[in-house]
Amino acid sequence: MERWLLPLSIPLGAALFVVVVGGGLGGIFTLLAETSLGNYGAIVIGIGLVVSVPAVGWYLTRR
């Protein structure tokens, strides 16, 4: 890989990842708000993320 490609591709890849994850979560929360679950669906998904992300991180660092 050329010397200039890596310093450009890593930040652009990270920014693209943030946009995709943020857009995906925003879309999920918007769709949940329009269902019969309403705001409670977003709360349940949010709590699930708050619990599952650290749990997965803990599991991966234990291995």
Sequence and secondary structure as in RCSB ss.txt:
>XXXX:A:sequence
MERWLLPLSIPLGAALFVVVVGGGLGGIFTLLAETSLGNYGAIVIGIGLVVSVPAVGWYLTRR
>XXXX:A:secstr
  TTHHHHHHHHHHHHHHHHHHHHHHHHHHHHHTSTTTHHHHHHHHHHHHHHHHHHHHHHHH 
